[in-house]
């Protein structure tokens, strides 16, 4: 399911955000955090559409 893939990508991006913060690389951390936000948004709408199609 695409939703699970987006969740996995979200978790990976959040983990990379923390790693980059520990390294002191705030720019890379912000980019990874932005990617996580995008994956959350995409996953939400995929799930919404799946549910809406069943109603």
N, C-alpha and C positions, 0 to 999 in steps of 0.2 A: 504494500500500500504506500502511496506517495506521502501520506501524512507521517508515517513512521520514519521515512527517509528524511523529511524536513526536520523532525524532532532530533534525529541523530546528528544532522548537520548543525542544528542549534546547539546541542550539547558540546559538540566538537569546537564550535566557534567560541562558546563561553569558556571552555577549558583553555583554548589558545589565548583568549583575552586575559585570563588570570596569569598564564605563563608570561605573556608579554609585559604585564604590569610588574611581575616579580623581577623581570629583567630591566625594568625602568623604561621600556619602549612604549610610551603613551600613544604615539601615533598608530603603531601596529595594533595596540589594544583597542583603540577606538574603531579602527577598521574592522577588526574581528567582532566587536560588539555590534557594529552596524550590520554586519552579515547575519549575526544571530537574530537581530530584530527583523530583518528581511525574511529569514527562514520561518520565524514564528508567524509573521503576517501571512506568508504564502501557505503555511500549514493550516492556519485557522480558516482561510478561505476555501481551501481544498476540502476540509472537514465540513464546513458549512454547506458547500455545494453537494457533498455526498448525502448529508442529512436532508437537505431541501429536496433533492431528487426523490427521496423515499416518501415524502409527505404528499 
